[in-house]
Amino acid sequence: MSRLVTGLFCERSEAEKAVAALKAQGLAGEQIYLETEVTSSAEMGRKGGEVRMAERERRYAGRETGVTIGLSVGCLAGLGFGMLGGAMSEWIQAAEPVARGFGPPLASPLWGALAGAVLGVAIGCLIGCLVDYTLTRLGAGPPLPAQETLVTVNADENQLSQVYAALFRARARHLHVSERAV
């Protein structure tokens, strides 16, 4: 019985190495199919554009999350510091009427919240960008759409182990095996 073995590769060069290795093992060129994702255009479907848009969104998710968390935490922390500064200013003025407080910006909950929000956004953006950069360098997430390549091999039962070995040696990310419909 014939089977179809499909290997998913992150880069086209790895898929081409797999095809060369399979041909070196004696498989005919008619048994091997090399497919890449097609980029979208006006004449063709939108899948390529949707994948590219989802990938772009994933690449900036850390920064967006960092900014959102930094804004909320910084605003709340600044509000708390402003309220604390206002209370301390009132306590000092009650104890020593001549002494001046911390000054309007530090003693105001509004200015404290604003300063905390700005500081929180800056720090959150920095941390988020660092996370995005690190994840991108580690290769987290799907590969870029133009690089993802499939190699499908029509193999007999006695050729399966050779096909598996060749695809794995060429760094296939996933393998899928199915029976070939006649």
Backbone torsions as a table, in degrees:
resi	resn	phi	psi	omega
1	MET	NA	140.4	-178.7
2	SER	-90.5	144.2	178.5
3	ARG	-129.1	152.9	173.4
4	LEU	-103.9	123.4	179.1
5	VAL	-113.5	121.3	-178.8
6	THR	-116.1	128.2	176.9
7	GLY	-112.4	136.1	178.9
8	LEU	-101.0	126.5	-179.3
9	PHE	-119.2	143.7	179.5
10	CYS	-75.7	-29.0	-177.7
11	GLU	-129.5	144.8	-178.6
12	ARG	-63.5	-35.2	-178.7
13	SER	-61.5	-37.6	177.2
14	GLU	-65.7	-39.6	179.0
15	ALA	-65.3	-39.3	178.6
16	GLU	-66.1	-35.4	174.8
17	LYS	-63.6	-39.7	178.8
18	ALA	-63.8	-42.2	179.1
19	VAL	-62.7	-44.0	179.0
20	ALA	-62.6	-41.5	179.4
21	ALA	-66.0	-38.9	178.6
22	LEU	-66.2	-40.7	177.6
23	LYS	-66.8	-34.9	177.9
24	ALA	-66.9	-25.9	178.3
25	GLN	-82.7	-1.6	175.6
26	GLY	102.4	4.0	176.8
27	LEU	-76.0	140.2	-178.8
28	ALA	-74.9	152.9	179.8
29	GLY	-62.1	-26.3	179.2
30	GLU	-71.3	-15.7	-179.1
31	GLN	-89.3	-10.1	-173.1
32	ILE	-116.7	130.9	179.7
33	TYR	-123.8	131.3	-179.7
34	LEU	-115.2	123.3	-176.9
35	GLU	-129.3	141.0	173.9
36	THR	-125.6	159.0	177.8
37	GLU	-72.9	134.8	-177.9
38	VAL	-89.8	133.8	176.9
39	THR	-75.9	149.5	-175.6
40	SER	-74.5	151.3	175.3
41	SER	-146.4	-176.5	-179.0
42	ALA	-67.1	-30.6	-177.8
43	GLU	-86.8	-20.4	-172.7
44	MET	-114.1	172.7	-176.5
45	GLY	-61.8	174.4	-174.6
46	ARG	-100.0	2.5	-175.4
47	LYS	-56.7	-45.9	180.0
48	GLY	-58.0	-42.4	178.6
49	GLY	-66.3	-37.5	179.4
50	GLU	-66.9	-40.5	178.3
51	VAL	-65.0	-43.5	-179.2
52	ARG	-63.6	-40.1	179.6
53	MET	-67.0	-41.6	178.3
54	ALA	-64.1	-38.2	178.6
55	GLU	-66.2	-41.1	178.8
56	ARG	-64.0	-39.8	177.6
57	GLU	-64.1	-39.3	179.7
58	ARG	-66.8	-34.8	-178.3
59	ARG	-66.2	-24.1	-178.2
60	TYR	-112.0	10.4	-177.4
61	ALA	-65.4	-37.3	179.7
62	GLY	-64.4	-42.2	179.6
63	ARG	-65.9	-43.7	179.3
64	GLU	-62.3	-42.4	178.7
65	THR	-65.5	-43.4	179.0
66	GLY	-61.1	-41.7	179.3
67	VAL	-66.0	-43.5	-179.1
68	THR	-63.8	-47.9	179.6
69	ILE	-67.4	-42.3	178.9
70	GLY	-61.6	-40.0	178.8
71	LEU	-63.8	-48.3	-177.0
72	SER	-69.4	-46.2	-179.5
73	VAL	-67.0	-42.1	179.4
74	GLY	-64.3	-40.0	178.8
75	CYS	-64.2	-45.5	179.5
76	LEU	-66.1	-42.1	179.4
77	ALA	-65.5	-42.7	178.1
78	GLY	-64.0	-38.1	176.5
79	LEU	-62.2	-44.1	178.0
80	GLY	-62.6	-44.2	178.5
81	PHE	-65.4	-37.8	177.9
82	GLY	-64.1	-41.8	178.2
83	MET	-66.0	-41.5	178.0
84	LEU	-63.8	-42.7	178.1
85	GLY	-63.1	-40.0	178.0
86	GLY	-64.5	-43.2	179.4
87	ALA	-65.4	-41.5	179.5
88	MET	-66.1	-37.4	178.2
89	SER	-62.8	-42.0	178.1
90	GLU	-66.2	-39.8	179.3
91	TRP	-63.6	-43.4	-179.1
92	ILE	-65.5	-42.6	179.6
93	GLN	-67.1	-32.2	177.5
94	ALA	-70.3	-36.6	-179.2
95	ALA	-76.2	-45.2	-179.7
96	GLU	-130.6	97.0	-175.9
97	PRO	-60.1	-24.4	-178.1
98	VAL	-78.8	-31.8	-175.4
99	ALA	-68.6	143.7	177.8
100	ARG	-90.9	152.6	179.8
101	GLY	-78.3	-159.6	-177.8
102	PHE	-76.9	-6.0	-178.1
103	GLY	98.0	152.0	-174.9
104	PRO	-56.6	-42.7	-176.9
105	PRO	-63.9	-42.9	-177.2
106	LEU	-78.4	-22.8	-176.7
107	ALA	-94.2	0.7	-177.4
108	SER	-103.5	126.3	176.3
109	PRO	-60.1	-34.3	-179.9
110	LEU	-65.2	-50.2	179.5
111	TRP	-67.7	-35.9	176.8
112	GLY	-64.2	-42.6	178.3
113	ALA	-64.6	-41.2	179.5
114	LEU	-64.7	-47.0	178.7
115	ALA	-63.4	-41.4	178.0
116	GLY	-64.8	-38.5	178.5
117	ALA	-64.4	-43.5	179.4
118	VAL	-64.3	-45.7	179.1
119	LEU	-64.6	-40.8	178.9
120	GLY	-64.4	-40.6	178.2
121	VAL	-63.7	-43.6	-179.6
122	ALA	-63.1	-47.4	-179.1
123	ILE	-68.7	-42.0	178.6
124	GLY	-62.3	-40.8	178.0
125	CYS	-64.4	-42.3	178.8
126	LEU	-62.3	-46.8	179.7
127	ILE	-65.8	-42.7	179.1
128	GLY	-62.4	-42.3	177.5
129	CYS	-64.3	-38.2	177.3
130	LEU	-63.6	-41.7	177.6
131	VAL	-64.6	-46.0	178.8
132	ASP	-60.2	-44.8	-179.5
133	TYR	-62.1	-44.7	-179.2
134	THR	-64.6	-44.6	179.0
135	LEU	-64.0	-39.0	178.5
136	THR	-65.6	-43.2	179.9
137	ARG	-65.2	-33.4	178.8
138	LEU	-78.7	-10.2	179.0
139	GLY	82.8	21.1	-180.0
140	ALA	-68.3	148.3	179.4
141	GLY	85.7	178.1	-177.3
142	PRO	-70.5	152.2	176.4
143	PRO	-70.2	167.4	177.4
144	LEU	-62.5	142.2	-173.2
145	PRO	-56.7	-38.4	-176.6
146	ALA	-69.2	-15.6	-176.8
147	GLN	-95.4	-23.8	-175.3
148	GLU	-68.4	128.8	-174.9
149	THR	-135.4	142.8	176.7
150	LEU	-111.3	139.0	171.7
151	VAL	-120.6	119.6	179.1
152	THR	-114.0	131.5	-177.3
153	VAL	-122.9	131.4	173.6
154	ASN	-92.6	106.0	-172.6
155	ALA	-125.9	148.1	173.1
156	ASP	-79.9	167.3	-179.3
157	GLU	-56.3	-39.0	-177.1
158	ASN	-75.5	-11.3	179.6
159	GLN	-99.7	-6.8	-172.7
160	LEU	-59.2	-45.5	-177.5
161	SER	-63.7	-36.7	177.5
162	GLN	-66.4	-40.8	-179.8
163	VAL	-65.7	-45.8	178.1
164	TYR	-57.1	-47.6	-177.5
165	ALA	-62.4	-43.6	-178.8
166	ALA	-65.2	-41.3	-179.5
167	LEU	-68.6	-40.1	179.2
168	PHE	-69.2	-39.1	178.6
169	ARG	-64.1	-29.6	178.9
170	ALA	-85.4	6.5	174.1
171	ARG	75.5	45.3	173.8
172	ALA	-66.0	135.4	-179.4
173	ARG	-79.4	-38.4	178.3
174	HIS	-142.0	150.7	172.6
175	LEU	-122.8	141.0	175.0
176	HIS	-130.6	129.5	-179.5
177	VAL	-118.0	133.5	177.7
178	SER	-141.9	157.2	176.5
179	GLU	-76.3	142.6	-179.5
180	ARG	-83.9	128.7	177.3
181	ALA	-78.6	134.5	-178.0
182	VAL	-94.2	NA	NA
